[in-house]
């Protein structure tokens, strides 16, 4: 631990604080060969005026550790990073203790506390907490990607129900949406984010409960991929939790391959 340091927390990051965090992320990425995920968007993280950003600075005002919190109803996700030059000095642990004290004082309704870790990252703090029994592995989330230029035969597209579905595409201010229809019956759909001129991202793909098990999932996903290809995209991505084995099998059958894995570790309340 540095001899002299100070800790700050805030509800809203200033432009200078955001710059400090970006520098920390960049230096860590160059050292580790991996780009870290840390939420720093004020409008995304703030929760009932609770301080969701925590910084530990050295005596010369250099940011050496950062933690951000993301609340999802009663679940809390903690993201953090320590400068490579200050690791194994309990910087992260000391900052995390400050986070826990803030949570205790606020009585925030957190049932589960998760630490998302990308498997490509070398996280020494994670190893320490796992060995201590403080956290344990809970589940994984996968980023899957489909090459739209691959032959359509690589998809299991033999289901005749693909010919019974109609696909509608709608652009809205809040985003783009596909909807799937069997005649006049809405059976499912998804949201679309355009990541670049050549790649799109699928969110919240699903079939309504009463219409599941009829082949609409495979057929609908094939139609969506075909339409994205016709719109000029060469790749499409999506995320799926490891708990949803049925969805993973569907995406794999339709030509999606795992490109990245985020492991979620849950805090053991000792």
C-alpha atoms as an extended CHARMM CRD file, in Angstrom:
* protein
*
       270  EXT
         1         1  UNK       CA              0.0000000000        0.0000000000        0.0000000000  PROA      1               0.0000000000
         2         2  UNK       CA              1.4030000000        3.4620000000       -0.8600000000  PROA      2               0.0000000000
         3         3  UNK       CA              2.6620000000        5.3620000000        2.1900000000  PROA      3               0.0000000000
         4         4  UNK       CA              0.4770000000        8.3340000000        1.4180000000  PROA      4               0.0000000000
         5         5  UNK       CA             -2.8210000000        8.1380000000       -0.3680000000  PROA      5               0.0000000000
         6         6  UNK       CA             -6.3590000000        9.4320000000       -0.2450000000  PROA      6               0.0000000000
         7         7  UNK       CA             -9.7180000000        8.0280000000       -1.2980000000  PROA      7               0.0000000000
         8         8  UNK       CA            -12.5900000000        9.8760000000       -2.9320000000  PROA      8               0.0000000000
         9         9  UNK       CA            -16.0840000000        8.7980000000       -3.9560000000  PROA      9               0.0000000000
        10        10  UNK       CA            -18.7110000000       10.5560000000       -5.9700000000  PROA      10              0.0000000000
        11        11  UNK       CA            -22.1200000000       10.2870000000       -7.5710000000  PROA      11              0.0000000000
        12        12  UNK       CA            -21.0320000000       12.1340000000      -10.7100000000  PROA      12              0.0000000000
        13        13  UNK       CA            -17.5790000000       11.9860000000      -12.2830000000  PROA      13              0.0000000000
        14        14  UNK       CA            -16.0160000000       15.2510000000      -13.3610000000  PROA      14              0.0000000000
        15        15  UNK       CA            -14.2850000000       15.5650000000      -16.7210000000  PROA      15              0.0000000000
        16        16  UNK       CA            -10.8870000000       15.5030000000      -14.9510000000  PROA      16              0.0000000000
        17        17  UNK       CA            -11.8170000000       12.3120000000      -13.0860000000  PROA      17              0.0000000000
        18        18  UNK       CA            -12.9580000000       10.6790000000      -16.3120000000  PROA      18              0.0000000000
        19        19  UNK       CA             -9.6400000000       11.6210000000      -17.9020000000  PROA      19              0.0000000000
        20        20  UNK       CA             -7.7400000000       10.0770000000      -14.9730000000  PROA      20              0.0000000000
        21        21  UNK       CA             -9.7320000000        6.8600000000      -15.3260000000  PROA      21              0.0000000000
        22        22  UNK       CA             -9.1620000000        6.7010000000      -19.0750000000  PROA      22              0.0000000000
        23        23  UNK       CA             -5.4170000000        7.0460000000      -18.5140000000  PROA      23              0.0000000000
        24        24  UNK       CA             -5.5130000000        4.2720000000      -15.8990000000  PROA      24              0.0000000000
        25        25  UNK       CA             -7.4220000000        1.9700000000      -18.2530000000  PROA      25              0.0000000000
        26        26  UNK       CA             -5.0400000000        2.7230000000      -21.1220000000  PROA      26              0.0000000000
        27        27  UNK       CA             -1.8810000000        2.0960000000      -19.0820000000  PROA      27              0.0000000000
        28        28  UNK       CA             -3.3260000000       -1.1360000000      -17.6900000000  PROA      28              0.0000000000
        29        29  UNK       CA             -4.3740000000       -2.2970000000      -21.1580000000  PROA      29              0.0000000000
        30        30  UNK       CA             -0.8660000000       -1.7090000000      -22.5210000000  PROA      30              0.0000000000
        31        31  UNK       CA              0.6510000000       -3.6570000000      -19.6260000000  PROA      31              0.0000000000
        32        32  UNK       CA             -1.8170000000       -6.5670000000      -19.6130000000  PROA      32              0.0000000000
        33        33  UNK       CA             -2.6110000000       -6.7470000000      -23.3130000000  PROA      33              0.0000000000
        34        34  UNK       CA             -6.3060000000       -6.5390000000      -22.5550000000  PROA      34              0.0000000000
        35        35  UNK       CA             -8.9320000000       -3.7670000000      -22.6250000000  PROA      35              0.0000000000
        36        36  UNK       CA            -10.7820000000       -3.6000000000      -19.3070000000  PROA      36              0.0000000000
        37        37  UNK       CA            -14.4660000000       -2.8620000000      -18.8330000000  PROA      37              0.0000000000
        38        38  UNK       CA            -15.2500000000       -0.1970000000      -16.2400000000  PROA      38              0.0000000000
        39        39  UNK       CA            -18.4840000000        1.7540000000      -16.2760000000  PROA      39              0.0000000000
        40        40  UNK       CA            -17.8120000000        5.4880000000      -16.0940000000  PROA      40              0.0000000000
        41        41  UNK       CA            -21.0030000000        6.8640000000      -17.6430000000  PROA      41              0.0000000000
        42        42  UNK       CA            -22.7160000000        9.1000000000      -15.0830000000  PROA      42              0.0000000000
        43        43  UNK       CA            -26.2050000000        8.6200000000      -16.4700000000  PROA      43              0.0000000000
        44        44  UNK       CA            -25.8410000000        4.8300000000      -16.5110000000  PROA      44              0.0000000000
        45        45  UNK       CA            -24.6020000000        4.0590000000      -13.0320000000  PROA      45              0.0000000000
        46        46  UNK       CA            -25.9900000000        6.6170000000      -10.5880000000  PROA      46              0.0000000000
        47        47  UNK       CA            -28.5040000000        5.1040000000       -8.1980000000  PROA      47              0.0000000000
        48        48  UNK       CA            -30.5510000000        7.1950000000       -5.7630000000  PROA      48              0.0000000000
        49        49  UNK       CA            -27.6630000000        9.5960000000       -5.1350000000  PROA      49              0.0000000000
        50        50  UNK       CA            -25.4710000000        6.7320000000       -3.9520000000  PROA      50              0.0000000000
        51        51  UNK       CA            -21.7260000000        7.2340000000       -4.7000000000  PROA      51              0.0000000000
        52        52  UNK       CA            -21.0530000000        4.6930000000       -7.4380000000  PROA      52              0.0000000000
        53        53  UNK       CA            -17.4710000000        5.7720000000       -8.2190000000  PROA      53              0.0000000000
        54        54  UNK       CA            -14.4770000000        5.2550000000       -5.9110000000  PROA      54              0.0000000000
        55        55  UNK       CA            -10.9190000000        6.4150000000       -6.5530000000  PROA      55              0.0000000000
        56        56  UNK       CA             -7.6860000000        5.8530000000       -4.6390000000  PROA      56              0.0000000000
        57        57  UNK       CA             -5.0050000000        8.4510000000       -5.4150000000  PROA      57              0.0000000000
        58        58  UNK       CA             -1.3160000000        8.4820000000       -4.5510000000  PROA      58              0.0000000000
        59        59  UNK       CA              0.2380000000       11.4250000000       -2.6790000000  PROA      59              0.0000000000
        60        60  UNK       CA              1.1300000000       13.0800000000       -6.0060000000  PROA      60              0.0000000000
        61        61  UNK       CA             -2.5300000000       12.9160000000       -7.1380000000  PROA      61              0.0000000000
        62        62  UNK       CA             -2.0570000000        9.9640000000       -9.4620000000  PROA      62              0.0000000000
        63        63  UNK       CA             -5.0410000000        7.6370000000       -9.7860000000  PROA      63              0.0000000000
        64        64  UNK       CA             -3.8440000000        4.1390000000       -8.8930000000  PROA      64              0.0000000000
        65        65  UNK       CA             -7.1090000000        2.2730000000       -8.2420000000  PROA      65              0.0000000000
        66        66  UNK       CA            -10.6870000000        2.7150000000       -9.3990000000  PROA      66              0.0000000000
        67        67  UNK       CA            -13.9720000000        0.9500000000       -8.6300000000  PROA      67              0.0000000000
        68        68  UNK       CA            -17.3770000000        1.5510000000      -10.1770000000  PROA      68              0.0000000000
        69        69  UNK       CA            -20.7130000000        0.0700000000       -9.1270000000  PROA      69              0.0000000000
        70        70  UNK       CA            -23.6750000000       -0.9160000000      -11.2690000000  PROA      70              0.0000000000
        71        71  UNK       CA            -27.0220000000       -1.5720000000       -9.5790000000  PROA      71              0.0000000000
        72        72  UNK       CA            -29.5950000000       -3.8640000000      -11.1550000000  PROA      72              0.0000000000
        73        73  UNK       CA            -32.5450000000       -3.8840000000       -8.7790000000  PROA      73              0.0000000000
        74        74  UNK       CA            -31.2980000000       -5.9550000000       -5.8070000000  PROA      74              0.0000000000
        75        75  UNK       CA            -28.0730000000       -7.0880000000       -7.4720000000  PROA      75              0.0000000000
        76        76  UNK       CA            -24.8460000000       -5.0980000000       -7.4020000000  PROA      76              0.0000000000
        77        77  UNK       CA            -22.0030000000       -5.4960000000       -9.9070000000  PROA      77              0.0000000000
        78        78  UNK       CA            -18.5540000000       -4.2430000000       -8.9050000000  PROA      78              0.0000000000
        79        79  UNK       CA            -15.9580000000       -3.3210000000      -11.5430000000  PROA      79              0.0000000000
        80        80  UNK       CA            -12.4170000000       -2.3330000000      -10.6180000000  PROA      80              0.0000000000
        81        81  UNK       CA             -8.8560000000       -1.9470000000      -11.7690000000  PROA      81              0.0000000000
        82        82  UNK       CA             -5.4880000000       -1.2010000000      -10.1560000000  PROA      82              0.0000000000
        83        83  UNK       CA             -2.5020000000        0.3900000000      -11.8700000000  PROA      83              0.0000000000
        84        84  UNK       CA              0.1160000000       -2.2790000000      -12.7320000000  PROA      84              0.0000000000
        85        85  UNK       CA              2.7770000000       -0.4750000000      -10.7120000000  PROA      85              0.0000000000
        86        86  UNK       CA              0.7270000000       -0.6710000000       -7.4980000000  PROA      86              0.0000000000
        87        87  UNK       CA             -0.5810000000       -4.2200000000       -7.5380000000  PROA      87              0.0000000000
        88        88  UNK       CA             -0.0740000000       -6.5890000000       -4.5910000000  PROA      88              0.0000000000
        89        89  UNK       CA             -0.0970000000       -3.6000000000       -2.2510000000  PROA      89              0.0000000000
        90        90  UNK       CA             -3.7130000000       -4.0000000000       -1.0430000000  PROA      90              0.0000000000
        91        91  UNK       CA             -4.8510000000       -0.9500000000       -3.0180000000  PROA      91              0.0000000000
        92        92  UNK       CA             -7.9240000000       -2.6990000000       -4.3820000000  PROA      92              0.0000000000
        93        93  UNK       CA             -8.7200000000       -4.2890000000       -1.0230000000  PROA      93              0.0000000000
        94        94  UNK       CA             -8.5050000000       -0.9510000000        0.7920000000  PROA      94              0.0000000000
        95        95  UNK       CA            -10.7470000000        0.7360000000       -1.7680000000  PROA      95              0.0000000000
        96        96  UNK       CA            -13.2030000000       -2.1600000000       -1.6860000000  PROA      96              0.0000000000
        97        97  UNK       CA            -13.4530000000       -1.8420000000        2.0930000000  PROA      97              0.0000000000
        98        98  UNK       CA            -14.5450000000        1.7660000000        1.5660000000  PROA      98              0.0000000000
        99        99  UNK       CA            -17.2250000000        0.5630000000       -0.8500000000  PROA      99              0.0000000000
       100       100  UNK       CA            -18.5540000000       -1.9480000000        1.6800000000  PROA      100             0.0000000000
       101       101  UNK       CA            -18.6890000000        0.7100000000        4.4070000000  PROA      101             0.0000000000
       102       102  UNK       CA            -20.7180000000        2.9500000000        2.1140000000  PROA      102             0.0000000000
       103       103  UNK       CA            -23.0990000000        0.0810000000        1.3770000000  PROA      103             0.0000000000
       104       104  UNK       CA            -23.5430000000       -0.6700000000        5.0790000000  PROA      104             0.0000000000
       105       105  UNK       CA            -24.3010000000        2.9620000000        5.8960000000  PROA      105             0.0000000000
       106       106  UNK       CA            -26.7910000000        3.3440000000        3.0640000000  PROA      106             0.0000000000
       107       107  UNK       CA            -28.6080000000        0.0490000000        3.7320000000  PROA      107             0.0000000000
       108       108  UNK       CA            -28.8000000000       -0.4510000000       -0.0290000000  PROA      108             0.0000000000
       109       109  UNK       CA            -31.1210000000       -3.3910000000       -0.8660000000  PROA      109             0.0000000000
       110       110  UNK       CA            -28.4150000000       -5.6280000000       -2.3320000000  PROA      110             0.0000000000
       111       111  UNK       CA            -29.2230000000       -9.3310000000       -2.1730000000  PROA      111             0.0000000000
       112       112  UNK       CA            -26.2430000000      -10.4330000000       -4.2860000000  PROA      112             0.0000000000
       113       113  UNK       CA            -22.9080000000       -8.7360000000       -4.9660000000  PROA      113             0.0000000000
       114       114  UNK       CA            -21.0950000000       -9.8430000000       -8.1350000000  PROA      114             0.0000000000
       115       115  UNK       CA            -17.5840000000       -9.2850000000       -9.4750000000  PROA      115             0.0000000000
       116       116  UNK       CA            -17.5310000000       -9.6460000000      -13.3080000000  PROA      116             0.0000000000
       117       117  UNK       CA            -14.0990000000      -10.7580000000      -14.5460000000  PROA      117             0.0000000000
       118       118  UNK       CA            -13.1050000000      -11.2720000000      -18.1660000000  PROA      118             0.0000000000
       119       119  UNK       CA            -11.2280000000      -14.5590000000      -18.5030000000  PROA      119             0.0000000000
       120       120  UNK       CA             -8.5950000000      -12.8100000000      -20.6360000000  PROA      120             0.0000000000
       121       121  UNK       CA             -7.6640000000      -10.5450000000      -17.7410000000  PROA      121             0.0000000000
       122       122  UNK       CA             -4.9750000000      -11.4010000000      -15.2020000000  PROA      122             0.0000000000
       123       123  UNK       CA             -6.6580000000      -10.3690000000      -11.9880000000  PROA      123             0.0000000000
       124       124  UNK       CA             -4.4440000000      -10.8190000000       -8.9310000000  PROA      124             0.0000000000
       125       125  UNK       CA             -7.0850000000       -9.3810000000       -6.6270000000  PROA      125             0.0000000000
       126       126  UNK       CA             -9.5300000000      -12.0340000000       -7.8340000000  PROA      126             0.0000000000
       127       127  UNK       CA             -7.0360000000      -14.8030000000       -7.0420000000  PROA      127             0.0000000000
       128       128  UNK       CA             -6.5180000000      -13.3920000000       -3.5550000000  PROA      128             0.0000000000
       129       129  UNK       CA            -10.2340000000      -13.1310000000       -2.7840000000  PROA      129             0.0000000000
       130       130  UNK       CA            -10.9600000000      -16.5850000000       -4.1980000000  PROA      130             0.0000000000
       131       131  UNK       CA             -8.2700000000      -18.2170000000       -2.0600000000  PROA      131             0.0000000000
       132       132  UNK       CA             -9.5540000000      -16.4070000000        1.0190000000  PROA      132             0.0000000000
       133       133  UNK       CA            -13.0370000000      -17.8220000000        0.4180000000  PROA      133             0.0000000000
       134       134  UNK       CA            -14.5000000000      -14.3420000000        0.1820000000  PROA      134             0.0000000000
       135       135  UNK       CA            -15.8220000000      -14.8310000000       -3.3490000000  PROA      135             0.0000000000
       136       136  UNK       CA            -16.7060000000      -17.8750000000       -5.4430000000  PROA      136             0.0000000000
       137       137  UNK       CA            -17.6050000000      -18.5590000000       -9.0610000000  PROA      137             0.0000000000
       138       138  UNK       CA            -21.3250000000      -18.2700000000       -9.8270000000  PROA      138             0.0000000000
       139       139  UNK       CA            -21.8830000000      -18.2510000000      -13.6220000000  PROA      139             0.0000000000
       140       140  UNK       CA            -20.4840000000      -17.1140000000      -16.9820000000  PROA      140             0.0000000000
       141       141  UNK       CA            -21.7350000000      -14.8590000000      -19.7270000000  PROA      141             0.0000000000
       142       142  UNK       CA            -20.5590000000      -15.3250000000      -23.2970000000  PROA      142             0.0000000000
       143       143  UNK       CA            -20.0820000000      -12.9370000000      -26.1840000000  PROA      143             0.0000000000
       144       144  UNK       CA            -20.9390000000      -14.8420000000      -29.3550000000  PROA      144             0.0000000000
       145       145  UNK       CA            -20.3330000000      -13.7200000000      -32.9150000000  PROA      145             0.0000000000
       146       146  UNK       CA            -21.6070000000      -14.8170000000      -36.3120000000  PROA      146             0.0000000000
       147       147  UNK       CA            -19.8340000000      -14.2800000000      -39.6260000000  PROA      147             0.0000000000
       148       148  UNK       CA            -22.6650000000      -13.2720000000      -41.9430000000  PROA      148             0.0000000000
       149       149  UNK       CA            -20.5520000000      -14.0040000000      -45.0000000000  PROA      149             0.0000000000
       150       150  UNK       CA            -20.3860000000      -17.6870000000      -44.0860000000  PROA      150             0.0000000000
       151       151  UNK       CA            -22.5110000000      -19.9410000000      -46.3050000000  PROA      151             0.0000000000
       152       152  UNK       CA            -26.1200000000      -20.0770000000      -45.1750000000  PROA      152             0.0000000000
       153       153  UNK       CA            -25.7760000000      -23.8610000000      -45.1110000000  PROA      153             0.0000000000
       154       154  UNK       CA            -23.6610000000      -23.4680000000      -41.9620000000  PROA      154             0.0000000000
       155       155  UNK       CA            -26.9310000000      -22.6970000000      -40.1930000000  PROA      155             0.0000000000
       156       156  UNK       CA            -29.3880000000      -25.4360000000      -39.4140000000  PROA      156             0.0000000000
       157       157  UNK       CA            -32.0160000000      -23.8210000000      -41.5930000000  PROA      157             0.0000000000
       158       158  UNK       CA            -34.0430000000      -26.8560000000      -42.5850000000  PROA      158             0.0000000000
       159       159  UNK       CA            -37.0140000000      -26.0010000000      -40.3920000000  PROA      159             0.0000000000
       160       160  UNK       CA            -39.9280000000      -25.2920000000      -42.6810000000  PROA      160             0.0000000000
       161       161  UNK       CA            -41.3980000000      -22.8070000000      -40.2070000000  PROA      161             0.0000000000
       162       162  UNK       CA            -38.8710000000      -20.2260000000      -41.4800000000  PROA      162             0.0000000000
       163       163  UNK       CA            -41.1730000000      -19.8650000000      -44.4700000000  PROA      163             0.0000000000
       164       164  UNK       CA            -44.1540000000      -19.1420000000      -42.2290000000  PROA      164             0.0000000000
       165       165  UNK       CA            -42.6030000000      -16.1390000000      -40.4540000000  PROA      165             0.0000000000
       166       166  UNK       CA            -42.7190000000      -12.5210000000      -41.5230000000  PROA      166             0.0000000000
       167       167  UNK       CA            -39.9780000000      -10.1440000000      -40.4130000000  PROA      167             0.0000000000
       168       168  UNK       CA            -40.5250000000       -6.4630000000      -39.6600000000  PROA      168             0.0000000000
       169       169  UNK       CA            -37.7670000000       -3.9210000000      -39.0560000000  PROA      169             0.0000000000
       170       170  UNK       CA            -38.3870000000       -0.5940000000      -37.3780000000  PROA      170             0.0000000000
       171       171  UNK       CA            -36.0240000000        2.2660000000      -36.5870000000  PROA      171             0.0000000000
       172       172  UNK       CA            -36.8620000000        4.3000000000      -33.5060000000  PROA      172             0.0000000000
       173       173  UNK       CA            -35.2030000000        7.1000000000      -31.5760000000  PROA      173             0.0000000000
       174       174  UNK       CA            -34.3980000000        4.6560000000      -28.7710000000  PROA      174             0.0000000000
       175       175  UNK       CA            -32.9450000000        2.0500000000      -31.1570000000  PROA      175             0.0000000000
       176       176  UNK       CA            -33.8300000000       -0.4370000000      -33.8770000000  PROA      176             0.0000000000
       177       177  UNK       CA            -36.1060000000       -3.4320000000      -33.5050000000  PROA      177             0.0000000000
       178       178  UNK       CA            -36.9770000000       -6.6240000000      -35.3570000000  PROA      178             0.0000000000
       179       179  UNK       CA            -40.3420000000       -8.2670000000      -34.7860000000  PROA      179             0.0000000000
       180       180  UNK       CA            -41.3640000000      -11.7600000000      -35.9150000000  PROA      180             0.0000000000
       181       181  UNK       CA            -44.9100000000      -12.5680000000      -37.0180000000  PROA      181             0.0000000000
       182       182  UNK       CA            -46.7210000000      -15.7990000000      -37.8380000000  PROA      182             0.0000000000
       183       183  UNK       CA            -49.4980000000      -14.3920000000      -39.9970000000  PROA      183             0.0000000000
       184       184  UNK       CA            -51.0620000000      -11.7840000000      -37.6880000000  PROA      184             0.0000000000
       185       185  UNK       CA            -49.6080000000      -13.2390000000      -34.4820000000  PROA      185             0.0000000000
       186       186  UNK       CA            -46.5660000000      -11.6190000000      -32.8760000000  PROA      186             0.0000000000
       187       187  UNK       CA            -44.2130000000      -14.4320000000      -31.8100000000  PROA      187             0.0000000000
       188       188  UNK       CA            -40.9910000000      -12.6400000000      -30.8240000000  PROA      188             0.0000000000
       189       189  UNK       CA            -38.1640000000      -10.3660000000      -31.8640000000  PROA      189             0.0000000000
       190       190  UNK       CA            -35.1000000000       -8.4780000000      -30.6870000000  PROA      190             0.0000000000
       191       191  UNK       CA            -33.3990000000       -5.1060000000      -30.4260000000  PROA      191             0.0000000000
       192       192  UNK       CA            -30.4700000000       -4.1260000000      -32.6400000000  PROA      192             0.0000000000
       193       193  UNK       CA            -27.5010000000       -1.8660000000      -31.9530000000  PROA      193             0.0000000000
       194       194  UNK       CA            -25.2950000000       -0.8510000000      -34.8580000000  PROA      194             0.0000000000
       195       195  UNK       CA            -21.7350000000       -1.1520000000      -33.5450000000  PROA      195             0.0000000000
       196       196  UNK       CA            -20.1290000000       -0.0790000000      -36.8170000000  PROA      196             0.0000000000
       197       197  UNK       CA            -20.8130000000        0.0190000000      -40.5270000000  PROA      197             0.0000000000
       198       198  UNK       CA            -20.1050000000       -3.7120000000      -40.7390000000  PROA      198             0.0000000000
       199       199  UNK       CA            -21.1880000000       -5.1450000000      -37.3570000000  PROA      199             0.0000000000
       200       200  UNK       CA            -24.4800000000       -5.2080000000      -35.4610000000  PROA      200             0.0000000000
       201       201  UNK       CA            -25.3760000000       -6.3720000000      -31.9550000000  PROA      201             0.0000000000
       202       202  UNK       CA            -28.5190000000       -8.3250000000      -31.0240000000  PROA      202             0.0000000000
       203       203  UNK       CA            -30.1550000000       -7.6810000000      -27.6600000000  PROA      203             0.0000000000
       204       204  UNK       CA            -33.0900000000       -9.3360000000      -25.9210000000  PROA      204             0.0000000000
       205       205  UNK       CA            -33.8010000000      -11.9040000000      -28.6160000000  PROA      205             0.0000000000
       206       206  UNK       CA            -36.6930000000      -14.0860000000      -27.5820000000  PROA      206             0.0000000000
       207       207  UNK       CA            -39.8980000000      -15.8920000000      -28.4720000000  PROA      207             0.0000000000
       208       208  UNK       CA            -43.0860000000      -15.2910000000      -26.4630000000  PROA      208             0.0000000000
       209       209  UNK       CA            -43.8070000000      -18.0210000000      -23.9310000000  PROA      209             0.0000000000
       210       210  UNK       CA            -46.8640000000      -19.5180000000      -25.6310000000  PROA      210             0.0000000000
       211       211  UNK       CA            -45.0270000000      -19.8810000000      -28.9640000000  PROA      211             0.0000000000
       212       212  UNK       CA            -41.8150000000      -21.5000000000      -27.7530000000  PROA      212             0.0000000000
       213       213  UNK       CA            -40.8950000000      -25.0020000000      -28.8530000000  PROA      213             0.0000000000
       214       214  UNK       CA            -42.3090000000      -24.5290000000      -32.3440000000  PROA      214             0.0000000000
       215       215  UNK       CA            -39.0580000000      -23.7330000000      -34.1720000000  PROA      215             0.0000000000
       216       216  UNK       CA            -39.6520000000      -19.9900000000      -34.3050000000  PROA      216             0.0000000000
       217       217  UNK       CA            -36.4010000000      -19.2180000000      -32.4630000000  PROA      217             0.0000000000
       218       218  UNK       CA            -34.1540000000      -20.8200000000      -35.0620000000  PROA      218             0.0000000000
       219       219  UNK       CA            -36.2530000000      -19.6150000000      -37.9840000000  PROA      219             0.0000000000
       220       220  UNK       CA            -36.4790000000      -16.0710000000      -36.6640000000  PROA      220             0.0000000000
       221       221  UNK       CA            -32.7620000000      -15.7920000000      -35.9720000000  PROA      221             0.0000000000
       222       222  UNK       CA            -31.9830000000      -17.0250000000      -39.4740000000  PROA      222             0.0000000000
       223       223  UNK       CA            -34.2820000000      -14.3810000000      -40.9760000000  PROA      223             0.0000000000
       224       224  UNK       CA            -32.7090000000      -11.6370000000      -38.8600000000  PROA      224             0.0000000000
       225       225  UNK       CA            -29.1940000000      -12.6580000000      -39.8840000000  PROA      225             0.0000000000
       226       226  UNK       CA            -30.2100000000      -12.7640000000      -43.5380000000  PROA      226             0.0000000000
       227       227  UNK       CA            -31.7310000000       -9.2940000000      -43.3310000000  PROA      227             0.0000000000
       228       228  UNK       CA            -28.6660000000       -7.8460000000      -41.5930000000  PROA      228             0.0000000000
       229       229  UNK       CA            -26.4850000000       -9.3040000000      -44.3320000000  PROA      229             0.0000000000
       230       230  UNK       CA            -28.7220000000       -7.7140000000      -46.9820000000  PROA      230             0.0000000000
       231       231  UNK       CA            -28.3100000000       -4.3950000000      -45.1320000000  PROA      231             0.0000000000
       232       232  UNK       CA            -24.5420000000       -4.6620000000      -45.6380000000  PROA      232             0.0000000000
       233       233  UNK       CA            -23.3650000000       -6.1220000000      -42.3280000000  PROA      233             0.0000000000
       234       234  UNK       CA            -20.6980000000       -8.7940000000      -42.3090000000  PROA      234             0.0000000000
       235       235  UNK       CA            -20.9130000000       -9.7810000000      -38.6260000000  PROA      235             0.0000000000
       236       236  UNK       CA            -23.4420000000       -9.8570000000      -35.8060000000  PROA      236             0.0000000000
       237       237  UNK       CA            -22.8420000000      -10.3820000000      -32.0760000000  PROA      237             0.0000000000
       238       238  UNK       CA            -24.9390000000      -11.1850000000      -29.0370000000  PROA      238             0.0000000000
       239       239  UNK       CA            -24.5270000000      -12.0650000000      -25.3660000000  PROA      239             0.0000000000
       240       240  UNK       CA            -25.9280000000      -15.0720000000      -23.5430000000  PROA      240             0.0000000000
       241       241  UNK       CA            -25.6200000000      -16.3220000000      -19.9910000000  PROA      241             0.0000000000
       242       242  UNK       CA            -24.0940000000      -19.7270000000      -19.3890000000  PROA      242             0.0000000000
       243       243  UNK       CA            -27.1780000000      -20.6240000000      -17.3530000000  PROA      243             0.0000000000
       244       244  UNK       CA            -29.3040000000      -20.5210000000      -20.4940000000  PROA      244             0.0000000000
       245       245  UNK       CA            -28.0870000000      -23.6920000000      -22.1900000000  PROA      245             0.0000000000
       246       246  UNK       CA            -31.0750000000      -23.7830000000      -24.5260000000  PROA      246             0.0000000000
       247       247  UNK       CA            -30.2760000000      -20.3320000000      -25.9290000000  PROA      247             0.0000000000
       248       248  UNK       CA            -26.5820000000      -21.1640000000      -26.2910000000  PROA      248             0.0000000000
       249       249  UNK       CA            -27.4850000000      -24.2690000000      -28.2850000000  PROA      249             0.0000000000
       250       250  UNK       CA            -29.7990000000      -22.2190000000      -30.4980000000  PROA      250             0.0000000000
       251       251  UNK       CA            -27.0940000000      -19.6420000000      -31.2470000000  PROA      251             0.0000000000
       252       252  UNK       CA            -24.4800000000      -22.3240000000      -31.8830000000  PROA      252             0.0000000000
       253       253  UNK       CA            -26.8260000000      -24.1230000000      -34.2760000000  PROA      253             0.0000000000
       254       254  UNK       CA            -27.2590000000      -20.8370000000      -36.1490000000  PROA      254             0.0000000000
       255       255  UNK       CA            -23.5160000000      -20.3560000000      -36.6490000000  PROA      255             0.0000000000
       256       256  UNK       CA            -22.5630000000      -18.1880000000      -33.6540000000  PROA      256             0.0000000000
       257       257  UNK       CA            -19.2150000000      -18.8710000000      -31.9860000000  PROA      257             0.0000000000
       258       258  UNK       CA            -17.9710000000      -17.8720000000      -28.5340000000  PROA      258             0.0000000000
       259       259  UNK       CA            -15.4950000000      -14.9890000000      -28.7350000000  PROA      259             0.0000000000
       260       260  UNK       CA            -15.2920000000      -13.8450000000      -25.1260000000  PROA      260             0.0000000000
       261       261  UNK       CA            -16.2960000000      -14.9830000000      -21.6390000000  PROA      261             0.0000000000
       262       262  UNK       CA            -17.1250000000      -12.9640000000      -18.5360000000  PROA      262             0.0000000000
       263       263  UNK       CA            -17.1050000000      -14.9450000000      -15.2900000000  PROA      263             0.0000000000
       264       264  UNK       CA            -19.2600000000      -13.6670000000      -12.4400000000  PROA      264             0.0000000000
       265       265  UNK       CA            -18.0130000000      -14.2550000000       -8.9090000000  PROA      265             0.0000000000
       266       266  UNK       CA            -20.3960000000      -13.7330000000       -6.0170000000  PROA      266             0.0000000000
       267       267  UNK       CA            -19.4440000000      -12.3360000000       -2.6350000000  PROA      267             0.0000000000
       268       268  UNK       CA            -19.7520000000      -14.7260000000        0.2880000000  PROA      268             0.0000000000
       269       269  UNK       CA            -21.2030000000      -12.7480000000        3.1730000000  PROA      269             0.0000000000
       270       270  UNK       CA            -18.9710000000      -14.0540000000        5.9370000000  PROA      270             0.0000000000
